[in-house]
């Protein structure tokens, strides 16, 4: 059976130092990744704003436009009026 070494202050210090180095390596470069993510979000924000602007312009163009169902309903009502007045 293998006998375990006693845990010393020096061993703990070295282990913690190694762990700190591993953690640092894991986080190295994440700042650059976040810069890329921020740029992507900024591009998405601009694109989103362009889409909203286009929808707003389309909405203004459609003000006062009669929808197809309303038009069809009015055609039927006029047909009934014309038949009642014997205009057709």
C-alpha angles and dihedrals in degrees: 000000000000115000115226121232116242114256109248133189090249092052091050092048092051092046092050091047090052090048091050090051091050091049091048091051089050091055097041109114097017089109089060090048090053090052088056092048091049091051090050092051091048090053090049091050091053092047091047091052091050090052091049090050091050092049090050091052091047090049091053091049090052095052108119093013114136113231118234095249091052089049092050091048091051091049090055092048092050090048090055091048092048092050090048091052091041091234095139 
